[in-house]
Amino acid sequence: MVVPDRVLFDVSPPIVRLYARAMTWYVSDRHHAARIDPFHLLAINPQKITTKLTTSGREYFNYSNAISEIVSGPWDKHVQPLAEYDLYTAFVDHFVEGIEWKNTDFYRRVERDLRRGEYKWGCENVADFEARLVQLEQLYDQIAAHGYRTQAELRTQHEEDPTIRTIHRYWPPSLHEVSIDIGREGELILHDGRHRFTIAQVQKINQIPVRVKSRHEHWQLIRDRYVETGQLPNDELATHPDILTLEPAST
């Protein structure tokens, strides 16, 4: 018997939610004083993020994007400045400068890879890729017209992110938000959701919701100490978005 997609859309999110929460508790949350919640959203200023994690940085992680984990090691040094990332510069060129997609390095790179038979960006051929670019135009217009809304808000209002893939319809909406990683000193690093994040930057939106995929162990110990003692290494960290949501011990 084939189960209708509508049934799967209704049944799958609670199962994924349970799995993500249970696994996050098992691999990280139970070992620390400061709460680690895979569904908790931080309010961050996207203009404050200037780097993204590279593929080599992701190799230090052990679990899927649905699970928030604490990771030691130099992964947070494996970053690329957004200003050197061709997708980011293509968005700026296209949406700010009015340059056609085909005249960007990003388009040329993806087109070249697709013609060599690679599966890129959820696309099998150039026609798929150009259809994807149309979806990005729609997403840009949607955010410009209605503001930046959470995935849960879009579902409640019976709307949808034009770029969403079928697999994400089976997930709880908060798992499809922009995700970040937090480095050892509290640095905010883009992890996933690059399209919505970059559009937010281009449109100069000053606050968006993000979920934390991974925290550096050193940063998590700072959070733990704050919860246990109310102390921070320096006063500037008191306004850090990943500290603001914690309840410190009385000092």
N, C-alpha and C positions, 0 to 999 in steps of 0.2 A: 504493500500500500504506500502510495506517495503522500507525504504529509504536506498540506498546502503551506506556502510561504507565510501566509498571514498567521497561521498557528505557530510556526517557528519563530516569527517576529515577536509573538507574545510570550512564548515559553522560554526562549533562549536567554534574554537579558537577565532574568532572575538567577539562572544557573551560572552565567558568566560572572554576575555580581558576587555570588556566593564563593565561587572559585577564587576570584581576585582578592576578596577580603580575607578568606581563609589562608591562602598562600602568602599574602603580604604579612599577615600575623605570624605565620610559621617561620618565614625566612628573615623577618626583620623586626616587626612591631613588638613581639614578645621579649626581645632582648634589650629594649630601650625604654627610658622614662618618658621621652617626648614622643607623642603619638605619631604613628606613620599610617596614614589612611589613603588607600589608592584612589578614593573618590573625592577627597577633600580638594577644593579649588582655591587657589590663591589669586588675589587681585594684584596684577603686576602691570607696570608701565612697559609696554613693548619697546619703547624707545631706549630703555635701559639695557636691552640685550643686544650685544654686538657680535656674538660668536655662535656657531653651531657645532655640535659634536660631530666628529668625523667617524667614518666606518671603523677605523682602528680603535677609536675610543669605545665604540659599542661592543667590541670584542671582549671587554672586561666584564660585561654584564652577563648574568646567568639565566635570567628569566624573561618571559615575554613582556610586551609593553603594558599588559593589563596589571602587572604586579609591580608594586613600588619596593625598591630594594636599597640596601646600604652597601656601598662598594668602596673598598680601599684601593690603593694603588694610584698610578699616574694617569688614569683615564681622563681626568679633568684637564689635563694638559694637551690632549688630542683634540684641538678645536681649530676651526677655520673662521677667520673674520668674515662676517656677512658681506662686507664690501668686496670680497674676493670670490664670492659664490655666484656662479653664473645665473642661477635661478633668481636670486635676489636682485642682481643687477638688471636682469631682463624685466622684472616687474617694475623697477624704477624707470627703465628706458621706455617701456610700453605705456604704463599708466601715467607717468609724470611727463615724459618727454614726447609721447605720441609716436614712438618708433614702432614699426610693425614687428610682430613676433618673428617673422622670417629673417629679420635683419639683426637678431640678437644672437650672441654666442650660445645661449641656452638652447634655442631652437636648432641651431646648426649641430650642436652636440647630440641632442636627442634624435634628430633626423638621421644623422650618420649612424648612430648605434642601432636604430630600428632597421635601417637598410642593410645592416650587417646581420640581421636576424635576431638581435637581442630583444628581450621583453623589457620595456622601459616604462616606468611611470604609470603602470597599469595598462599599457598600450602594446598592441602587437604590430601595428603598422603606422605609417604617417597619417593616414585618414583618422585612425583612432586618436592620435596625438592632437590633431587639429580640432577634433570634436572636444577633447579635453580642454583645450585652450578656450573654446567657446564657453564651457562650463565655468572656467575661471573668470571670464568676463561677466557672467551672470552672478557669480559670487561677489565680485567687486561691486556691481551695481546694487545687489541686495544689501550689502553692508553700508554702502553710501546712502541708500534710501531709508533704511530702517535702523541703522546702528548695529553695533556688534552684539549679537545675542548668543546665549549659551545654546548648546545642542538640545538641552531639555526644554528651553523656551521655544525653540523652533518646532519641536515635536508637539508641544502643548498647543501651539498656534497652527498646527497642521501644515507647517512649512518644512522645508528640508534644505540642507546645505547642498547646492547644485553639484558639488564635487564629491559627495559622499559615495563610497563604494558599497556594493551589495553586502559584503561581509560585515560592515559596520552597522547595518540595520539590525543585526542580531546581538549587538552589544548594548549595554547600558549607555545612554547618551554621554555621560560624563567621561567615559573612556575614549570618546572621540574628540575631546577638547584638545587644544594645543597642549603639548607636554614639554616640560623643561627638566633639566638636570641641574643640581646645585653642587658647585665645586667646593673644595676644602675650606676656602675662606668666605663662602657664601655667594660666589659668582653665579649668576643666572646664565644658563647655557641652553640654547634651543635644542630640543630633542626631536620633536615631530610636530606635524601640523603647520608645516612651513608655508603653505599657501595662505591660510587665514592669518597667520602671524605676519607674513610679509605685507599683506594687504592692510592690516592694522597699522603697521609702520608707515606705509606709503600714505595712508589717509590721516596720519598723525593722531590716531586714537590714543588717548593717554591711559586707558585701563582696560585690560581684558582678563578673563578667567583662564587659569592654566592649572593643570595637574602636574605633580612632581613624579617623574618616573624613577629617578635615582638621586640619592644624596651621597656625597663623599662621607666616609666614616668620620673624618676629622670634623666636618660640619655637623654631623649628627651628634657627636659628643658635646659640641657647643650647645646644641639644643637641649640635650639631656641635662647638662649642668645648669642651664637656665631654669628648667622645670624643677630641678632638685634644690637649687640654692638661690635662684633669682639673679645670678651674676652672669655678666657677659664680658668677653675679653676687652671690648671697648664700647663706649656709649653709642657710637654710630650704628651698631648692629640692632639697637632697640627698635629702629624703624624698618628693619628688614622684613619683607612680606612673610618669610617663613618663620619669623620670630613673633611677629605681631599677633598671630593666631594662637600662640601658646599661653597657658596660664602659669605664671611663674610662682615659685615658692615665696613665702613672705621672707623678707630680709630683715 
